[in-house]
Amino acid sequence: MSSTEIELALGANYGAVTARTPEDAHGPGILVLYPKGYDQNIIIKNTTLYAAEGYNCISLKTENSDEDVINSLINKVTSLESLVGHIAVISFGQAAPVAIAMAKHSSIKCAVCYGPPHIDVAKARCDVIIHSSTPEIFSHLEGHGNLKVFSYPDVSSDFFSPTSASYNKSATLIAYSRTLEAIRNKIGPIYDLTALWELHTQYEFGERNVDATMSTMVDEPYVNHIPTMTGGVGYKDLKKFYTNFFVNSNPPDTKLVPISRTVGSDRLVDEMIFSFTHTCEVPWMLPNVKATNKFVQVPLVAIVNFRGNKLYHEHIYWDQASVLLQIGAIDPEGLPIVGSQAAEKLMDESLPSNKLMGDAWTSILE
């Protein structure tokens, strides 16, 4: 996935500007505002990230909310040849007042503020999204039609900054997905994540084509099969894993039966029944376990993250105890585990519940 630098001369009102186009060179715009002193390496990384999401991204450090300066900046951005569509603004920390001042401009369709100080959004003409560790400071704005406040308990005001001792990765990831959802709903671009995922799995399980599978992913993807910690991080390692231990290593009768699917702004969750006959070693699910010729079916959940129109990472979950039971690798006596019954009940909810509880359950039925 590649992008190109944008040349944007803003004059003496601003310092260095970091800007990149999306991969296909055209798309909506995002202005990303940082307070003075913000780490330049993070700015460069974020600019590249937003470009990969399909945006013309212009990043700069500013706390200047002068109306004439803001109008000049927005006019320069709207004149970019690569800009197709509208503009959103994202701010971090003390740059929030600038973002809110921009939100009065008709060209700005959404404003997102991370960890802002007390700000007045009353005059904003667009939707305003706030990510805050102290949502109570915005309680007086409840009922404001364009405002949405997301709270993150037990984090500090700079939870989003990787260089801060208070950096909270989980809160930052959730805030990022919420930001993308808000911006995509207002200015796009909208990608068909279902079609992208189905193409990826077709290459994986249907055609068993490693190069085609990798072509659906970002330059540096990763896959983590949670129960066995198999997969790969980065293009080279993941391609080696797919080539030697996954794409061509699944038994011939491997099958995926979809149960449910949830699609968000930047991720997709698939609930499936995964089944196969253990006629060969399956190194990603049963590493170093020789074929047993046993049939296995197990519920499996894939949480797939996208970056723009490419897959970024996959987290895959299943019940490893159920798999081991079905191939005869563990004795279930006295253990609260089940084999294929878990998959059967997922497909037929009328099957009995609580059988593992034994007398504790049957006694209350009498």
PyMOL commands that set and color helices and strands:
alter all, ss='L'
color gray80, all
select helices_A, chain A and resi 11-13+40-52+67-78+93-102+135-141+169-187+193-206+210-215+235-246+320-326+341-347+355-357+359-365
alter helices_A, ss='H'
color red, helices_A
select strands_A, chain A and resi 17-20+27-34+56-61+83-92+108-114+127-132+147-151+217-225+230-233+255-263+267-277+295-307+310-318
alter strands_A, ss='S'
color yellow, strands_A
deselect
rebuild
show_as cartoon
